[in-house]
Amino acid sequence: MNRIAALCAALCLLLTASVAAAEMKLAVLNIQDVLTKSSAGLAAKDKIEKRMKELKSSLEGDKQQLVSFQDEMKKKASVWSEDKKQEQVLEFQKKRRELEAKQDNANMEMKNLQDRHLAPIMKELEGIVREVAASKGYSLVLPSNAVLYFDNSIDITAEVTKSLNAKLK
């Protein structure tokens, strides 16, 4: 008798859950579009790209110096003594490690720059998504890149972008 009661309770629970899921209203949001099309996102992107170009230019100059040093080593290696060759090889390895360290530092700086400029936007975005979802009666908002198919009528990207622009003026 207890088994039957437990089975009935489980069946009722499943039916209730499926009815609740059927009433759930879903929306999707393309976060990347919001970031690339909003005013704040565009401003952050410009700052990040500007610094990236500066770092890239500096690294390219250092890389070119390293290549020139290597070419010079190849040309002069035949007239150098073994000690001089070894000294130059060590110098080349040192310069290459310095370049790699500089590249690692540049990558870290870019990540920190992105975090610093995008974190406030993402914080505002989270609040705006909640506001839009609540006002439209959505129970769940999913990132559009995580959904295989959706009807465009549930895409709230444009509305969220507009709200974000208005809030971050």
mmCIF file of the C-alpha atoms, coordinates in Angstrom:
data_MODEL
# 
_entry.id   MODEL 
# 
loop_
_atom_site.group_PDB 
_atom_site.id 
_atom_site.type_symbol 
_atom_site.label_atom_id 
_atom_site.label_alt_id 
_atom_site.label_comp_id 
_atom_site.label_asym_id 
_atom_site.label_entity_id 
_atom_site.label_seq_id 
_atom_site.pdbx_PDB_ins_code 
_atom_site.Cartn_x 
_atom_site.Cartn_y 
_atom_site.Cartn_z 
_atom_site.occupancy 
_atom_site.B_iso_or_equiv 
_atom_site.pdbx_formal_charge 
_atom_site.auth_seq_id 
_atom_site.auth_comp_id 
_atom_site.auth_asym_id 
_atom_site.auth_atom_id 
_atom_site.pdbx_PDB_model_num 
ATOM 1   C CA . MET A 1 1   ? 0.000  0.000  0.000   1.00 0.00 ? 1   MET A CA 1 
ATOM 2   C CA . ASN A 1 2   ? 2.887  2.385  0.827   1.00 0.00 ? 2   ASN A CA 1 
ATOM 3   C CA . ARG A 1 3   ? 4.421  1.683  -2.589  1.00 0.00 ? 3   ARG A CA 1 
ATOM 4   C CA . ILE A 1 4   ? 1.238  2.641  -4.354  1.00 0.00 ? 4   ILE A CA 1 
ATOM 5   C CA . ALA A 1 5   ? 0.953  5.857  -2.323  1.00 0.00 ? 5   ALA A CA 1 
ATOM 6   C CA . ALA A 1 6   ? 4.599  6.725  -3.092  1.00 0.00 ? 6   ALA A CA 1 
ATOM 7   C CA . LEU A 1 7   ? 4.065  5.962  -6.794  1.00 0.00 ? 7   LEU A CA 1 
ATOM 8   C CA . CYS A 1 8   ? 0.972  8.183  -6.876  1.00 0.00 ? 8   CYS A CA 1 
ATOM 9   C CA . ALA A 1 9   ? 2.851  10.985 -5.117  1.00 0.00 ? 9   ALA A CA 1 
ATOM 10  C CA . ALA A 1 10  ? 5.738  10.732 -7.582  1.00 0.00 ? 10  ALA A CA 1 
ATOM 11  C CA . LEU A 1 11  ? 3.329  10.722 -10.518 1.00 0.00 ? 11  LEU A CA 1 
ATOM 12  C CA . CYS A 1 12  ? 1.557  13.826 -9.180  1.00 0.00 ? 12  CYS A CA 1 
ATOM 13  C CA . LEU A 1 13  ? 4.920  15.541 -8.689  1.00 0.00 ? 13  LEU A CA 1 
ATOM 14  C CA . LEU A 1 14  ? 5.963  14.743 -12.268 1.00 0.00 ? 14  LEU A CA 1 
ATOM 15  C CA . LEU A 1 15  ? 2.679  16.022 -13.672 1.00 0.00 ? 15  LEU A CA 1 
ATOM 16  C CA . THR A 1 16  ? 2.972  19.237 -11.638 1.00 0.00 ? 16  THR A CA 1 
ATOM 17  C CA . ALA A 1 17  ? 6.556  19.764 -12.832 1.00 0.00 ? 17  ALA A CA 1 
ATOM 18  C CA . SER A 1 18  ? 5.630  19.206 -16.471 1.00 0.00 ? 18  SER A CA 1 
ATOM 19  C CA . VAL A 1 19  ? 2.695  21.656 -16.200 1.00 0.00 ? 19  VAL A CA 1 
ATOM 20  C CA . ALA A 1 20  ? 4.991  24.247 -14.587 1.00 0.00 ? 20  ALA A CA 1 
ATOM 21  C CA . ALA A 1 21  ? 7.564  23.734 -17.338 1.00 0.00 ? 21  ALA A CA 1 
ATOM 22  C CA . ALA A 1 22  ? 4.847  24.145 -19.975 1.00 0.00 ? 22  ALA A CA 1 
ATOM 23  C CA . GLU A 1 23  ? 3.916  27.537 -18.475 1.00 0.00 ? 23  GLU A CA 1 
ATOM 24  C CA . MET A 1 24  ? 7.533  28.715 -18.408 1.00 0.00 ? 24  MET A CA 1 
ATOM 25  C CA . LYS A 1 25  ? 8.195  31.606 -20.776 1.00 0.00 ? 25  LYS A CA 1 
ATOM 26  C CA . LEU A 1 26  ? 11.667 31.639 -22.342 1.00 0.00 ? 26  LEU A CA 1 
ATOM 27  C CA . ALA A 1 27  ? 13.801 34.289 -23.995 1.00 0.00 ? 27  ALA A CA 1 
ATOM 28  C CA . VAL A 1 28  ? 17.236 34.347 -25.615 1.00 0.00 ? 28  VAL A CA 1 
ATOM 29  C CA . LEU A 1 29  ? 19.908 37.013 -25.604 1.00 0.00 ? 29  LEU A CA 1 
ATOM 30  C CA . ASN A 1 30  ? 22.968 37.412 -27.822 1.00 0.00 ? 30  ASN A CA 1 
ATOM 31  C CA . ILE A 1 31  ? 25.427 38.799 -25.277 1.00 0.00 ? 31  ILE A CA 1 
ATOM 32  C CA . GLN A 1 32  ? 28.145 39.308 -27.896 1.00 0.00 ? 32  GLN A CA 1 
ATOM 33  C CA . ASP A 1 33  ? 25.789 41.446 -29.990 1.00 0.00 ? 33  ASP A CA 1 
ATOM 34  C CA . VAL A 1 34  ? 24.880 43.545 -26.959 1.00 0.00 ? 34  VAL A CA 1 
ATOM 35  C CA . LEU A 1 35  ? 28.562 44.138 -26.206 1.00 0.00 ? 35  LEU A CA 1 
ATOM 36  C CA . THR A 1 36  ? 29.500 44.959 -29.804 1.00 0.00 ? 36  THR A CA 1 
ATOM 37  C CA . LYS A 1 37  ? 26.476 47.124 -30.600 1.00 0.00 ? 37  LYS A CA 1 
ATOM 38  C CA . SER A 1 38  ? 25.946 49.049 -27.386 1.00 0.00 ? 38  SER A CA 1 
ATOM 39  C CA . SER A 1 39  ? 27.565 52.444 -26.874 1.00 0.00 ? 39  SER A CA 1 
ATOM 40  C CA . ALA A 1 40  ? 29.412 51.294 -23.760 1.00 0.00 ? 40  ALA A CA 1 
ATOM 41  C CA . GLY A 1 41  ? 30.559 48.119 -25.478 1.00 0.00 ? 41  GLY A CA 1 
ATOM 42  C CA . LEU A 1 42  ? 31.840 50.048 -28.491 1.00 0.00 ? 42  LEU A CA 1 
ATOM 43  C CA . ALA A 1 43  ? 33.717 52.491 -26.265 1.00 0.00 ? 43  ALA A CA 1 
ATOM 44  C CA . ALA A 1 44  ? 35.321 49.628 -24.335 1.00 0.00 ? 44  ALA A CA 1 
ATOM 45  C CA . LYS A 1 45  ? 36.195 47.874 -27.576 1.00 0.00 ? 45  LYS A CA 1 
ATOM 46  C CA . ASP A 1 46  ? 37.879 51.015 -28.919 1.00 0.00 ? 46  ASP A CA 1 
ATOM 47  C CA . LYS A 1 47  ? 40.006 51.416 -25.777 1.00 0.00 ? 47  LYS A CA 1 
ATOM 48  C CA . ILE A 1 48  ? 40.973 47.744 -25.804 1.00 0.00 ? 48  ILE A CA 1 
ATOM 49  C CA . GLU A 1 49  ? 41.825 47.742 -29.521 1.00 0.00 ? 49  GLU A CA 1 
ATOM 50  C CA . LYS A 1 50  ? 43.889 50.923 -29.195 1.00 0.00 ? 50  LYS A CA 1 
ATOM 51  C CA . ARG A 1 51  ? 46.024 49.414 -26.450 1.00 0.00 ? 51  ARG A CA 1 
ATOM 52  C CA . MET A 1 52  ? 46.269 46.126 -28.341 1.00 0.00 ? 52  MET A CA 1 
ATOM 53  C CA . LYS A 1 53  ? 47.655 47.948 -31.392 1.00 0.00 ? 53  LYS A CA 1 
ATOM 54  C CA . GLU A 1 54  ? 50.239 49.723 -29.215 1.00 0.00 ? 54  GLU A CA 1 
ATOM 55  C CA . LEU A 1 55  ? 51.370 46.475 -27.631 1.00 0.00 ? 55  LEU A CA 1 
ATOM 56  C CA . LYS A 1 56  ? 51.402 44.663 -30.956 1.00 0.00 ? 56  LYS A CA 1 
ATOM 57  C CA . SER A 1 57  ? 53.528 47.383 -32.529 1.00 0.00 ? 57  SER A CA 1 
ATOM 58  C CA . SER A 1 58  ? 56.021 47.231 -29.673 1.00 0.00 ? 58  SER A CA 1 
ATOM 59  C CA . LEU A 1 59  ? 56.199 43.448 -29.835 1.00 0.00 ? 59  LEU A CA 1 
ATOM 60  C CA . GLU A 1 60  ? 56.642 43.494 -33.605 1.00 0.00 ? 60  GLU A CA 1 
ATOM 61  C CA . GLY A 1 61  ? 59.633 45.828 -33.207 1.00 0.00 ? 61  GLY A CA 1 
ATOM 62  C CA . ASP A 1 62  ? 61.200 43.536 -30.623 1.00 0.00 ? 62  ASP A CA 1 
ATOM 63  C CA . LYS A 1 63  ? 60.512 40.492 -32.776 1.00 0.00 ? 63  LYS A CA 1 
ATOM 64  C CA . GLN A 1 64  ? 62.138 42.168 -35.767 1.00 0.00 ? 64  GLN A CA 1 
ATOM 65  C CA . GLN A 1 65  ? 65.219 42.972 -33.668 1.00 0.00 ? 65  GLN A CA 1 
ATOM 66  C CA . LEU A 1 66  ? 65.427 39.331 -32.628 1.00 0.00 ? 66  LEU A CA 1 
ATOM 67  C CA . VAL A 1 67  ? 65.187 38.165 -36.244 1.00 0.00 ? 67  VAL A CA 1 
ATOM 68  C CA . SER A 1 68  ? 67.887 40.644 -37.255 1.00 0.00 ? 68  SER A CA 1 
ATOM 69  C CA . PHE A 1 69  ? 70.117 39.416 -34.430 1.00 0.00 ? 69  PHE A CA 1 
ATOM 70  C CA . GLN A 1 70  ? 69.585 35.825 -35.575 1.00 0.00 ? 70  GLN A CA 1 
ATOM 71  C CA . ASP A 1 71  ? 70.402 36.726 -39.205 1.00 0.00 ? 71  ASP A CA 1 
ATOM 72  C CA . GLU A 1 72  ? 73.569 38.473 -38.081 1.00 0.00 ? 72  GLU A CA 1 
ATOM 73  C CA . MET A 1 73  ? 74.559 35.402 -36.073 1.00 0.00 ? 73  MET A CA 1 
ATOM 74  C CA . LYS A 1 74  ? 74.136 33.180 -39.136 1.00 0.00 ? 74  LYS A CA 1 
ATOM 75  C CA . LYS A 1 75  ? 76.215 35.487 -41.314 1.00 0.00 ? 75  LYS A CA 1 
ATOM 76  C CA . LYS A 1 76  ? 79.074 35.893 -38.865 1.00 0.00 ? 76  LYS A CA 1 
ATOM 77  C CA . ALA A 1 77  ? 79.095 32.417 -37.305 1.00 0.00 ? 77  ALA A CA 1 
ATOM 78  C CA . SER A 1 78  ? 81.735 31.133 -39.722 1.00 0.00 ? 78  SER A CA 1 
ATOM 79  C CA . VAL A 1 79  ? 84.333 33.714 -38.585 1.00 0.00 ? 79  VAL A CA 1 
ATOM 80  C CA . TRP A 1 80  ? 83.574 33.521 -34.867 1.00 0.00 ? 80  TRP A CA 1 
ATOM 81  C CA . SER A 1 81  ? 85.414 31.352 -32.403 1.00 0.00 ? 81  SER A CA 1 
ATOM 82  C CA . GLU A 1 82  ? 83.492 28.655 -30.556 1.00 0.00 ? 82  GLU A CA 1 
ATOM 83  C CA . ASP A 1 83  ? 83.439 30.814 -27.428 1.00 0.00 ? 83  ASP A CA 1 
ATOM 84  C CA . LYS A 1 84  ? 82.004 33.751 -29.362 1.00 0.00 ? 84  LYS A CA 1 
ATOM 85  C CA . LYS A 1 85  ? 79.392 31.487 -31.014 1.00 0.00 ? 85  LYS A CA 1 
ATOM 86  C CA . GLN A 1 86  ? 78.342 30.118 -27.632 1.00 0.00 ? 86  GLN A CA 1 
ATOM 87  C CA . GLU A 1 87  ? 78.177 33.630 -26.199 1.00 0.00 ? 87  GLU A CA 1 
ATOM 88  C CA . GLN A 1 88  ? 75.964 34.797 -29.076 1.00 0.00 ? 88  GLN A CA 1 
ATOM 89  C CA . VAL A 1 89  ? 73.698 31.746 -28.798 1.00 0.00 ? 89  VAL A CA 1 
ATOM 90  C CA . LEU A 1 90  ? 73.209 32.476 -25.102 1.00 0.00 ? 90  LEU A CA 1 
ATOM 91  C CA . GLU A 1 91  ? 72.515 36.127 -25.887 1.00 0.00 ? 91  GLU A CA 1 
ATOM 92  C CA . PHE A 1 92  ? 69.967 35.108 -28.521 1.00 0.00 ? 92  PHE A CA 1 
ATOM 93  C CA . GLN A 1 93  ? 68.224 32.739 -26.085 1.00 0.00 ? 93  GLN A CA 1 
ATOM 94  C CA . LYS A 1 94  ? 68.128 35.487 -23.460 1.00 0.00 ? 94  LYS A CA 1 
ATOM 95  C CA . LYS A 1 95  ? 66.545 37.932 -25.924 1.00 0.00 ? 95  LYS A CA 1 
ATOM 96  C CA . ARG A 1 96  ? 64.021 35.304 -27.026 1.00 0.00 ? 96  ARG A CA 1 
ATOM 97  C CA . ARG A 1 97  ? 63.015 34.624 -23.384 1.00 0.00 ? 97  ARG A CA 1 
ATOM 98  C CA . GLU A 1 98  ? 62.681 38.369 -22.802 1.00 0.00 ? 98  GLU A CA 1 
ATOM 99  C CA . LEU A 1 99  ? 60.412 38.634 -25.840 1.00 0.00 ? 99  LEU A CA 1 
ATOM 100 C CA . GLU A 1 100 ? 58.305 35.711 -24.630 1.00 0.00 ? 100 GLU A CA 1 
ATOM 101 C CA . ALA A 1 101 ? 58.021 37.314 -21.191 1.00 0.00 ? 101 ALA A CA 1 
ATOM 102 C CA . LYS A 1 102 ? 57.006 40.600 -22.799 1.00 0.00 ? 102 LYS A CA 1 
ATOM 103 C CA . GLN A 1 103 ? 54.362 38.766 -24.852 1.00 0.00 ? 103 GLN A CA 1 
ATOM 104 C CA . ASP A 1 104 ? 53.045 37.061 -21.714 1.00 0.00 ? 104 ASP A CA 1 
ATOM 105 C CA . ASN A 1 105 ? 52.896 40.428 -19.922 1.00 0.00 ? 105 ASN A CA 1 
ATOM 106 C CA . ALA A 1 106 ? 51.062 41.949 -22.889 1.00 0.00 ? 106 ALA A CA 1 
ATOM 107 C CA . ASN A 1 107 ? 48.531 39.104 -22.874 1.00 0.00 ? 107 ASN A CA 1 
ATOM 108 C CA . MET A 1 108 ? 47.977 39.557 -19.148 1.00 0.00 ? 108 MET A CA 1 
ATOM 109 C CA . GLU A 1 109 ? 47.576 43.311 -19.583 1.00 0.00 ? 109 GLU A CA 1 
ATOM 110 C CA . MET A 1 110 ? 44.998 42.773 -22.337 1.00 0.00 ? 110 MET A CA 1 
ATOM 111 C CA . LYS A 1 111 ? 43.021 40.347 -20.184 1.00 0.00 ? 111 LYS A CA 1 
ATOM 112 C CA . ASN A 1 112 ? 43.068 42.788 -17.258 1.00 0.00 ? 112 ASN A CA 1 
ATOM 113 C CA . LEU A 1 113 ? 42.052 45.638 -19.553 1.00 0.00 ? 113 LEU A CA 1 
ATOM 114 C CA . GLN A 1 114 ? 39.123 43.623 -20.901 1.00 0.00 ? 114 GLN A CA 1 
ATOM 115 C CA . ASP A 1 115 ? 38.056 42.668 -17.400 1.00 0.00 ? 115 ASP A CA 1 
ATOM 116 C CA . ARG A 1 116 ? 38.306 46.257 -16.183 1.00 0.00 ? 116 ARG A CA 1 
ATOM 117 C CA . HIS A 1 117 ? 36.262 47.691 -19.068 1.00 0.00 ? 117 HIS A CA 1 
ATOM 118 C CA . LEU A 1 118 ? 33.761 44.881 -19.567 1.00 0.00 ? 118 LEU A CA 1 
ATOM 119 C CA . ALA A 1 119 ? 32.997 43.970 -15.940 1.00 0.00 ? 119 ALA A CA 1 
ATOM 120 C CA . PRO A 1 120 ? 30.955 47.132 -15.225 1.00 0.00 ? 120 PRO A CA 1 
ATOM 121 C CA . ILE A 1 121 ? 29.037 46.663 -18.472 1.00 0.00 ? 121 ILE A CA 1 
ATOM 122 C CA . MET A 1 122 ? 28.310 43.028 -17.655 1.00 0.00 ? 122 MET A CA 1 
ATOM 123 C CA . LYS A 1 123 ? 27.103 44.009 -14.174 1.00 0.00 ? 123 LYS A CA 1 
ATOM 124 C CA . GLU A 1 124 ? 24.675 46.556 -15.638 1.00 0.00 ? 124 GLU A CA 1 
ATOM 125 C CA . LEU A 1 125 ? 23.685 44.071 -18.322 1.00 0.00 ? 125 LEU A CA 1 
ATOM 126 C CA . GLU A 1 126 ? 22.718 41.497 -15.720 1.00 0.00 ? 126 GLU A CA 1 
ATOM 127 C CA . GLY A 1 127 ? 20.380 43.962 -14.010 1.00 0.00 ? 127 GLY A CA 1 
ATOM 128 C CA . ILE A 1 128 ? 18.855 45.094 -17.290 1.00 0.00 ? 128 ILE A CA 1 
ATOM 129 C CA . VAL A 1 129 ? 18.228 41.495 -18.389 1.00 0.00 ? 129 VAL A CA 1 
ATOM 130 C CA . ARG A 1 130 ? 16.423 40.892 -15.102 1.00 0.00 ? 130 ARG A CA 1 
ATOM 131 C CA . GLU A 1 131 ? 14.324 44.028 -15.576 1.00 0.00 ? 131 GLU A CA 1 
ATOM 132 C CA . VAL A 1 132 ? 13.390 43.173 -19.168 1.00 0.00 ? 132 VAL A CA 1 
ATOM 133 C CA . ALA A 1 133 ? 12.664 39.548 -18.280 1.00 0.00 ? 133 ALA A CA 1 
ATOM 134 C CA . ALA A 1 134 ? 10.460 40.583 -15.369 1.00 0.00 ? 134 ALA A CA 1 
ATOM 135 C CA . SER A 1 135 ? 8.578  43.193 -17.392 1.00 0.00 ? 135 SER A CA 1 
ATOM 136 C CA . LYS A 1 136 ? 7.907  40.721 -20.226 1.00 0.00 ? 136 LYS A CA 1 
ATOM 137 C CA . GLY A 1 137 ? 7.129  37.794 -17.934 1.00 0.00 ? 137 GLY A CA 1 
ATOM 138 C CA . TYR A 1 138 ? 10.079 35.612 -18.934 1.00 0.00 ? 138 TYR A CA 1 
ATOM 139 C CA . SER A 1 139 ? 10.947 32.821 -16.511 1.00 0.00 ? 139 SER A CA 1 
ATOM 140 C CA . LEU A 1 140 ? 14.293 32.027 -18.113 1.00 0.00 ? 140 LEU A CA 1 
ATOM 141 C CA . VAL A 1 141 ? 16.730 33.907 -20.366 1.00 0.00 ? 141 VAL A CA 1 
ATOM 142 C CA . LEU A 1 142 ? 19.343 31.830 -22.167 1.00 0.00 ? 142 LEU A CA 1 
ATOM 143 C CA . PRO A 1 143 ? 22.369 32.932 -24.167 1.00 0.00 ? 143 PRO A CA 1 
ATOM 144 C CA . SER A 1 144 ? 21.445 32.521 -27.830 1.00 0.00 ? 144 SER A CA 1 
ATOM 145 C CA . ASN A 1 145 ? 24.695 30.710 -28.639 1.00 0.00 ? 145 ASN A CA 1 
ATOM 146 C CA . ALA A 1 146 ? 23.665 27.924 -26.228 1.00 0.00 ? 146 ALA A CA 1 
ATOM 147 C CA . VAL A 1 147 ? 20.375 27.268 -28.030 1.00 0.00 ? 147 VAL A CA 1 
ATOM 148 C CA . LEU A 1 148 ? 20.138 25.168 -31.183 1.00 0.00 ? 148 LEU A CA 1 
ATOM 149 C CA . TYR A 1 149 ? 16.958 26.795 -32.419 1.00 0.00 ? 149 TYR A CA 1 
ATOM 150 C CA . PHE A 1 150 ? 14.701 29.604 -31.301 1.00 0.00 ? 150 PHE A CA 1 
ATOM 151 C CA . ASP A 1 151 ? 11.997 31.736 -32.823 1.00 0.00 ? 151 ASP A CA 1 
ATOM 152 C CA . ASN A 1 152 ? 13.132 35.346 -33.273 1.00 0.00 ? 152 ASN A CA 1 
ATOM 153 C CA . SER A 1 153 ? 10.092 36.506 -31.317 1.00 0.00 ? 153 SER A CA 1 
ATOM 154 C CA . ILE A 1 154 ? 11.805 35.440 -28.065 1.00 0.00 ? 154 ILE A CA 1 
ATOM 155 C CA . ASP A 1 155 ? 15.084 37.245 -28.821 1.00 0.00 ? 155 ASP A CA 1 
ATOM 156 C CA . ILE A 1 156 ? 15.413 40.227 -26.453 1.00 0.00 ? 156 ILE A CA 1 
ATOM 157 C CA . THR A 1 157 ? 18.855 41.359 -27.669 1.00 0.00 ? 157 THR A CA 1 
ATOM 158 C CA . ALA A 1 158 ? 17.682 44.598 -29.311 1.00 0.00 ? 158 ALA A CA 1 
ATOM 159 C CA . GLU A 1 159 ? 15.573 45.624 -26.326 1.00 0.00 ? 159 GLU A CA 1 
ATOM 160 C CA . VAL A 1 160 ? 18.390 44.896 -23.869 1.00 0.00 ? 160 VAL A CA 1 
ATOM 161 C CA . THR A 1 161 ? 20.899 46.817 -26.010 1.00 0.00 ? 161 THR A CA 1 
ATOM 162 C CA . LYS A 1 162 ? 18.554 49.803 -26.138 1.00 0.00 ? 162 LYS A CA 1 
ATOM 163 C CA . SER A 1 163 ? 18.063 49.706 -22.362 1.00 0.00 ? 163 SER A CA 1 
ATOM 164 C CA . LEU A 1 164 ? 21.796 49.376 -21.745 1.00 0.00 ? 164 LEU A CA 1 
ATOM 165 C CA . ASN A 1 165 ? 22.497 52.393 -23.976 1.00 0.00 ? 165 ASN A CA 1 
ATOM 166 C CA . ALA A 1 166 ? 19.911 54.431 -22.104 1.00 0.00 ? 166 ALA A CA 1 
ATOM 167 C CA . LYS A 1 167 ? 21.257 53.457 -18.682 1.00 0.00 ? 167 LYS A CA 1 
ATOM 168 C CA . LEU A 1 168 ? 24.961 53.970 -19.438 1.00 0.00 ? 168 LEU A CA 1 
ATOM 169 C CA . LYS A 1 169 ? 24.755 57.339 -21.198 1.00 0.00 ? 169 LYS A CA 1 
# 
